[in-house]
Amino acid sequence: MQTNIEVISNIVRKIVVKAPAERVDQAVEQRLKETGHKFRLDGFRPGKIPSHVLRQRFGKAIRYEVIENLIETTYQDMLVQEKIQPAGPPNVNILQDKAGEPFEYEMLLEVYPKIQLNSLAVAEIQKFKVDILQKDIDEMIQRLRRQRAKWNTVDRPARKGDRLVVSFEGRQHGELFDGGSAKEVYLELGLGMTIPGFEDGFIGQKAGDSFDLNLTFPADYLVTTLAGNPAEFKCTLHKVEMPELAPIDDAFAKALGIEEGGIDQLRHKVLEEMHKEVDQTVKNHIKNQVLEQLVALNTVELPKALLEQELKNLHEQERQYIANTAKQTGKNPSLQPRKAVSELAQRRVHLGLLFHEIIRQNDIKPSETTINKLIENIAAGHGADPEMVGKIYRENKRLYQQLEEKAIEDQIVDLLISQAKYIEKEIPYSEFKGLKPIIEDEE
């Protein structure tokens, strides 16, 4: 058996295998002897078919079976002997297959790339230090008041702070576009939840008014077919409502679950939750920067087999999401542009390869400490007992495997963070959250 391996690129190998004629021919003859008694032909008793008849009638199928087995055996032996890690199945091409002559085939095989990891020691990671002031706490309580407000219909022009019932149709070049229309939905003015100019267009309008808005989508809008492009919205305002806010007192605190301590305890609780939110958001922001730097500092040639599999996974997730959304709402959600899905697949494969190499070089295994911390976080998020949550995860093989994978990811991120250089930046809470100023009471 002769095997020749040619390095085409960092991730592609061309492998040519030549087997002696007798190895294939003898295997065919042996297979015919072993299985001949199973064949049935008119005019012959079972097990009494002459060998030359067997060869004539079934030799081609038997030879195909032998060759298929030979390719699989030699492929697996070659992977072990050459210590090759395939990224996907090989593409096999038969070069020579004729009785009495050597059997020869070639395969193109994608392998995992060799990666020379670059340290994040040269990376600069921005870390926010967030100042939460008394006015931020007051603003958060104001938001809680608005969330629990009683909305009363008013007969006057709409203004900031009002909640409207509206209908609209969005068109580009005279054609309706997906996701640009709605009937009798709520729109709260002042929250900045729509594209620039949309909410402002309703200010000063009264219930029953219909009007057009000519707007332009932001250049960085998520839907690339709309980003930076003009659109016309035909709008109707059906109803104007203004909020009736509860007074900030102990009764309000109790309505929010504060049994003792009244409004002072509510402020303490709000501050505590704001700190938790800041800590988690800062952590996520650092993680995102670290992963971006990891990808930027480590260029990797991505195997097509891995990209195709990841694209397949993403399309399946998208299919399930569409089916579930349609079942729950009766509407089909907008699909992500092909380019966005392709870029996401590339990023996931890129990070996956880098993570694989980090795990290999650092012999990373899920630590019990990290797993316990994850269980505590899950329990806290659901208001459950950590011991009970831990028991559920440890008794479910699939759930526990997911937990181990998340633990490894967290340990990798912690390792990368330890390599990078921090640049601390102090910012106010309002800038950190990117929140609009709260609308003043209109009592």
QUICOR-V871194 format. One record per backbone hydrogen bond with DSSP energy under -1.0 kcal/mol. NH is the residue of the N-H (numbers start at 0). CO is the residue of the C=O. E is the energy in kcal/mol with one decimal. If there is no record, write none. Layout:
# QUICOR-V871194
NH_CO_E / NH_CO_E
This chain:
# QUICOR-V871194
1_17_-2.8 / 3_15_-2.8 / 5_13_-3.3 / 7_11_-2.0 / 8_11_-1.8 / 12_108_-2.7 / 13_5_-3.0 / 14_106_-2.8 / 15_3_-2.8 / 16_104_-3.1 / 17_1_-2.7 / 18_102_-3.4 / 23_19_-1.2 / 24_20_-2.8 / 25_21_-2.6 / 26_22_-1.3 / 27_23_-2.2 / 28_24_-2.3 / 29_25_-2.7 / 30_26_-2.2 / 31_27_-2.3 / 32_28_-2.1 / 33_29_-2.2 / 34_30_-2.1 / 35_31_-1.6 / 37_34_-1.9 / 38_35_-1.1 / 43_40_-1.8 / 47_44_-2.4 / 53_49_-2.4 / 54_50_-2.6 / 55_51_-1.7 / 56_52_-2.7 / 57_53_-3.1 / 58_54_-1.2 / 61_57_-2.4 / 62_58_-2.7 / 63_59_-2.1 / 64_60_-2.0 / 65_61_-2.4 / 66_62_-2.8 / 67_63_-2.5 / 68_64_-2.0 / 69_65_-2.5 / 70_66_-2.8 / 71_67_-1.9 / 72_68_-2.6 / 73_69_-2.9 / 74_70_-2.2 / 75_71_-2.3 / 76_72_-2.5 / 77_73_-2.2 / 78_74_-2.1 / 79_75_-1.8 / 80_76_-2.8 / 81_77_-2.9 / 83_78_-1.8 / 86_109_-3.1 / 90_107_-2.5 / 92_105_-3.0 / 94_103_-2.1 / 95_103_-2.4 / 100_97_-2.1 / 102_18_-2.0 / 103_95_-2.4 / 104_16_-2.5 / 105_92_-2.7 / 106_14_-2.4 / 107_90_-2.1 / 108_12_-2.7 / 110_10_-2.8 / 111_84_-2.1 / 122_119_-1.5 / 124_420_-3.5 / 126_422_-2.4 / 128_424_-2.9 / 130_426_-1.9 / 136_132_-1.6 / 137_133_-2.5 / 138_134_-2.2 / 139_135_-2.1 / 140_136_-2.3 / 141_137_-2.3 / 142_138_-1.9 / 143_139_-2.0 / 144_140_-2.2 / 145_141_-2.1 / 146_142_-2.2 / 147_143_-1.2 / 148_145_-1.2 / 149_243_-2.0 / 151_241_-2.6 / 153_239_-2.6 / 157_204_-2.9 / 160_188_-1.9 / 161_158_-2.1 / 162_240_-2.8 / 163_186_-3.0 / 164_238_-2.0 / 165_184_-2.9 / 166_235_-2.1 / 167_181_-2.6 / 168_233_-1.6 / 170_231_-2.6 / 171_174_-2.8 / 174_171_-2.1 / 176_169_-1.4 / 179_176_-1.9 / 181_167_-2.3 / 184_165_-2.8 / 186_163_-2.3 / 188_161_-2.4 / 190_187_-1.1 / 197_194_-2.0 / 200_196_-1.3 / 201_198_-1.8 / 203_157_-2.7 / 204_201_-1.9 / 207_236_-3.9 / 208_205_-2.4 / 210_234_-2.2 / 212_232_-2.4 / 214_230_-2.4 / 216_228_-2.6 / 220_217_-1.7 / 225_222_-1.7 / 226_222_-1.8 / 227_217_-1.1 / 228_225_-2.5 / 230_214_-2.8 / 231_170_-2.5 / 232_212_-2.8 / 233_168_-2.5 / 234_210_-3.3 / 235_166_-2.5 / 236_208_-2.6 / 237_164_-2.8 / 238_164_-1.3 / 240_162_-2.2 / 241_151_-2.5 / 243_149_-2.7 / 248_246_-1.4 / 252_248_-2.0 / 253_249_-2.4 / 254_250_-2.0 / 256_253_-1.9 / 257_252_-2.3 / 264_260_-1.3 / 265_261_-1.8 / 266_262_-2.3 / 267_263_-2.0 / 268_264_-2.6 / 269_265_-2.9 / 270_266_-2.5 / 271_267_-2.2 / 272_268_-2.3 / 273_269_-2.4 / 274_270_-2.3 / 275_271_-1.9 / 276_272_-2.4 / 277_273_-2.6 / 278_274_-2.9 / 279_275_-2.4 / 280_276_-2.5 / 281_277_-3.0 / 282_278_-2.1 / 283_279_-2.4 / 284_280_-2.5 / 285_281_-2.5 / 286_282_-2.4 / 287_283_-2.6 / 288_284_-2.0 / 289_285_-2.6 / 290_286_-2.5 / 291_287_-2.2 / 292_288_-2.6 / 293_289_-2.5 / 294_290_-2.2 / 295_291_-2.5 / 296_292_-2.4 / 306_302_-1.8 / 307_303_-2.9 / 308_304_-1.8 / 309_305_-2.2 / 310_306_-2.7 / 311_307_-2.1 / 312_308_-2.1 / 313_309_-2.6 / 314_310_-2.6 / 315_311_-1.9 / 316_312_-2.3 / 317_313_-2.5 / 318_314_-2.4 / 319_315_-2.3 / 320_316_-2.3 / 321_317_-2.5 / 322_318_-2.4 / 323_319_-2.7 / 324_320_-2.7 / 325_321_-2.7 / 326_322_-1.9 / 327_323_-2.1 / 328_324_-3.0 / 329_325_-1.7 / 340_336_-2.0 / 341_337_-2.7 / 342_338_-2.5 / 343_339_-2.1 / 344_340_-2.3 / 345_341_-2.2 / 346_342_-2.3 / 347_343_-2.5 / 348_344_-2.4 / 349_345_-2.6 / 350_346_-2.8 / 351_347_-2.5 / 352_348_-2.4 / 353_349_-2.1 / 354_350_-3.1 / 355_351_-2.3 / 356_352_-1.8 / 357_353_-2.4 / 358_354_-2.9 / 359_355_-2.0 / 360_356_-2.8 / 361_357_-2.1 / 363_358_-1.3 / 370_366_-2.2 / 371_367_-2.6 / 372_368_-1.9 / 373_369_-2.3 / 374_370_-2.3 / 375_371_-2.2 / 376_372_-2.1 / 377_373_-2.5 / 378_374_-2.6 / 379_375_-2.6 / 380_376_-2.2 / 381_377_-1.1 / 383_378_-2.9 / 388_384_-2.4 / 389_385_-3.0 / 390_386_-2.0 / 391_387_-2.1 / 392_388_-2.3 / 393_389_-2.5 / 394_390_-1.5 / 399_395_-2.8 / 400_396_-2.0 / 401_397_-2.0 / 402_398_-1.9 / 403_399_-2.4 / 404_400_-2.3 / 405_401_-2.1 / 406_402_-2.2 / 407_403_-2.4 / 408_404_-2.2 / 409_405_-2.4 / 410_406_-2.3 / 411_407_-2.3 / 412_408_-2.5 / 413_409_-2.5 / 414_410_-2.0 / 415_411_-2.4 / 416_412_-2.8 / 417_413_-1.8 / 418_415_-1.0 / 419_415_-1.2 / 420_122_-2.1 / 422_124_-2.8 / 424_126_-2.6 / 426_128_-2.1 / 428_130_-1.5 / 431_427_-2.2 / 432_428_-2.5 / 433_429_-1.2 / 434_429_-1.4
